[in-house]
């Protein structure tokens, strides 16, 4: 049986992560603004499947593989950190744009929107570390089936992430309209988002947490 503290711990951690600018938020917002809410929601469906993939992997005990072969975990962290630094550079460089800035992007098909949402989430280092290092710490073998605890805690994370990201998609247009008439706010948003992404990359690289067997 899962303790309430475990559920609340995972919920609090996920809420903090999903509200922090990251690859998922940037992709969903930019696609929603450029192509509309429907495109944003289709992209969100791909992101949701990505969460499901992580949840299944954690339930199957994939964290045990990373615990036994730490080099794989290190490679994942480095790749994720490089990806975050690339995103930060795109935003902070001269001429960089905010994810809330209206830009013309070629419309993508629903299939590509879904696929890009899925890939973006699978490459998201925040989610990888959440499932490989954080959630396993809330799993207590003495409380029952480990796979069931992992599944329930993963479902808690996914529910919160999809709900919050859905609200972001639905409000992206209004936020973009607000920032469009306030260039100073738009520059500040760019600075904050780029800085947060860069700081996250540094934290990921310096993180000494090891994945725990599920």
C-alpha positions as CSV (number, residue, x, y, z in Angstrom):
1,X,0.0,0.0,0.0
2,X,1.3,3.4,-0.9
3,X,1.6,6.0,1.8
4,X,-0.1,9.4,1.4
5,X,3.2,11.1,2.0
6,X,4.6,9.3,-1.1
7,X,1.8,10.5,-3.3
8,X,2.0,14.0,-2.0
9,X,5.8,14.0,-2.4
10,X,5.6,13.0,-6.1
11,X,2.8,15.4,-6.7
12,X,4.7,18.3,-5.2
13,X,7.9,17.4,-7.1
14,X,6.0,17.2,-10.4
15,X,4.1,20.4,-9.8
16,X,7.3,22.2,-9.3
17,X,8.9,20.7,-12.4
18,X,5.9,21.3,-14.7
19,X,5.7,24.9,-13.8
20,X,9.4,25.4,-14.5
21,X,10.1,26.4,-18.1
22,X,11.5,23.4,-20.0
23,X,11.5,21.6,-23.3
24,X,7.8,20.4,-23.0
25,X,6.5,23.8,-22.2
26,X,8.5,25.5,-24.9
27,X,7.4,23.1,-27.6
28,X,3.7,23.2,-26.6
29,X,3.5,26.9,-26.3
30,X,5.4,27.7,-29.6
31,X,3.3,25.2,-31.5
32,X,0.0,26.4,-30.0
33,X,0.8,30.0,-30.8
34,X,1.9,29.3,-34.4
35,X,-0.7,26.8,-35.3
36,X,-3.6,27.0,-32.8
37,X,-5.0,25.2,-29.8
38,X,-5.8,22.0,-31.7
39,X,-2.1,21.7,-32.7
40,X,-1.1,22.3,-29.1
41,X,-3.5,19.6,-27.8
42,X,-2.3,17.1,-30.5
43,X,1.3,17.8,-29.4
44,X,0.2,17.4,-25.8
45,X,-1.1,13.9,-26.6
46,X,2.4,13.0,-27.8
47,X,3.8,14.4,-24.6
48,X,1.3,12.3,-22.6
49,X,2.4,9.1,-24.4
50,X,6.0,10.0,-23.5
51,X,5.0,10.1,-19.9
52,X,3.3,6.8,-20.3
53,X,6.5,5.3,-21.8
54,X,8.5,6.5,-18.8
55,X,5.9,5.1,-16.5
56,X,5.9,1.7,-18.2
57,X,9.7,1.7,-18.1
58,X,9.8,2.5,-14.4
59,X,7.2,-0.2,-13.7
60,X,9.2,-2.7,-15.6
61,X,12.3,-1.9,-13.5
62,X,14.4,-0.1,-16.1
63,X,15.9,2.0,-13.3
64,X,17.6,-1.2,-12.1
65,X,19.4,-1.3,-15.4
66,X,20.8,2.2,-14.9
67,X,21.7,1.4,-11.4
68,X,23.8,-1.6,-12.6
69,X,25.2,0.3,-15.6
70,X,25.8,3.8,-14.4
71,X,27.5,4.8,-17.7
72,X,24.1,4.7,-19.4
73,X,22.7,7.0,-16.8
74,X,25.6,9.4,-17.2
75,X,25.2,9.4,-21.0
76,X,21.5,10.2,-20.6
77,X,22.3,13.1,-18.2
78,X,25.0,14.6,-20.5
79,X,22.7,14.4,-23.6
80,X,19.9,16.0,-21.6
81,X,22.1,18.8,-20.3
82,X,23.4,19.5,-23.8
83,X,19.8,19.7,-25.1
84,X,18.9,22.2,-22.3
85,X,22.0,24.3,-23.1
86,X,21.0,24.4,-26.8
87,X,17.5,25.6,-25.9
88,X,18.9,28.2,-23.6
89,X,21.2,29.5,-26.3
90,X,18.4,29.7,-28.8
91,X,16.5,32.0,-26.4
92,X,19.3,34.1,-25.0
93,X,21.3,34.7,-28.2
94,X,20.9,38.0,-30.0
95,X,17.8,37.8,-32.0
96,X,16.5,34.8,-30.0
97,X,12.8,34.6,-29.5
98,X,10.5,33.8,-26.6
99,X,8.2,30.8,-26.8
100,X,5.4,33.2,-26.3
101,X,6.4,35.4,-29.2
102,X,4.2,35.0,-32.3
103,X,6.4,33.5,-35.0
104,X,5.5,32.0,-38.3
105,X,6.2,28.3,-38.4
106,X,5.2,26.0,-41.2
107,X,2.1,24.0,-40.2
108,X,2.8,20.4,-39.4
109,X,0.5,17.5,-39.8
110,X,-1.2,15.9,-36.8
111,X,1.1,12.9,-37.1
112,X,4.2,15.1,-36.9
113,X,2.8,17.2,-34.1
114,X,2.2,14.1,-32.1
115,X,5.6,12.6,-32.9
116,X,7.5,15.8,-32.0
117,X,5.6,16.0,-28.7
118,X,6.5,12.4,-27.9
119,X,10.2,12.9,-28.9
120,X,10.5,16.2,-27.0
121,X,9.2,14.5,-23.8
122,X,11.4,11.4,-24.2
123,X,14.5,13.6,-24.5
124,X,13.4,15.8,-21.5
125,X,16.1,15.3,-18.8
126,X,13.7,16.6,-16.1
127,X,11.3,13.7,-16.7
128,X,14.2,11.2,-17.0
129,X,15.7,12.1,-13.7
130,X,12.2,12.2,-12.1
131,X,11.5,8.6,-13.0
132,X,15.0,7.2,-12.6
133,X,16.1,8.8,-9.4
134,X,13.2,10.5,-7.6
135,X,10.1,8.3,-7.9
136,X,12.0,5.1,-6.9
137,X,12.8,6.8,-3.6
138,X,9.1,6.8,-2.7
139,X,8.7,3.1,-3.5
140,X,8.9,0.9,-0.4
141,X,9.2,-2.9,-1.1
142,X,7.8,-3.7,2.3
143,X,4.5,-2.0,1.4
144,X,3.5,-4.4,-1.4
145,X,4.2,-4.9,-5.1
146,X,6.9,-2.6,-6.3
147,X,5.6,-2.5,-9.9
148,X,2.1,-1.4,-8.6
149,X,3.6,1.3,-6.5
150,X,5.6,2.6,-9.4
151,X,2.6,2.5,-11.7
152,X,0.4,4.5,-9.2
153,X,3.1,7.1,-8.5
154,X,3.7,7.4,-12.3
155,X,0.0,7.9,-12.8
156,X,0.0,10.7,-10.3
157,X,2.9,12.4,-12.1
158,X,1.3,12.0,-15.5
159,X,-2.1,13.3,-14.4
160,X,-0.6,16.5,-12.9
161,X,1.7,17.0,-15.9
162,X,-1.0,16.6,-18.6
163,X,-3.5,18.7,-16.7
164,X,-1.1,21.7,-16.1
165,X,0.3,21.5,-19.6
166,X,-3.2,21.4,-21.0
167,X,-4.0,24.6,-19.1
168,X,-0.8,26.2,-20.5
169,X,-1.9,25.2,-24.1
170,X,-5.4,26.7,-23.6
171,X,-4.0,30.0,-22.2
172,X,-0.9,30.3,-24.4
173,X,-2.7,32.6,-26.8
174,X,-3.9,35.0,-24.1
175,X,-0.4,35.1,-22.6
176,X,1.2,35.8,-26.0
177,X,-1.3,38.6,-26.6
178,X,-0.5,40.1,-23.2
179,X,3.3,40.0,-23.8
180,X,3.0,41.2,-27.4
181,X,2.1,44.7,-26.3
182,X,4.7,44.7,-23.6
183,X,8.2,44.2,-25.2
184,X,9.9,44.8,-21.9
185,X,8.0,41.9,-20.3
186,X,8.7,39.8,-23.3
187,X,12.5,40.4,-23.0
188,X,12.3,39.6,-19.3
189,X,10.4,36.4,-20.0
190,X,13.1,35.4,-22.5
191,X,15.8,36.1,-20.0
192,X,14.1,34.2,-17.2
193,X,13.3,31.2,-19.4
194,X,16.8,31.0,-20.9
195,X,18.5,31.4,-17.5
196,X,16.3,28.7,-16.0
197,X,17.1,26.3,-18.8
198,X,20.9,27.0,-18.5
199,X,20.7,26.6,-14.7
200,X,18.9,23.3,-15.1
201,X,21.6,22.0,-17.5
202,X,24.3,22.9,-14.9
203,X,22.2,21.2,-12.1
204,X,21.7,18.1,-14.2
205,X,25.5,17.8,-15.0
206,X,26.4,18.4,-11.3
207,X,23.7,16.0,-9.9
208,X,25.3,13.2,-8.0
209,X,22.1,11.2,-7.5
210,X,22.3,7.6,-8.7
211,X,19.3,5.8,-10.1
212,X,17.8,3.4,-7.5
213,X,16.5,-0.1,-8.3
214,X,12.7,0.0,-8.5
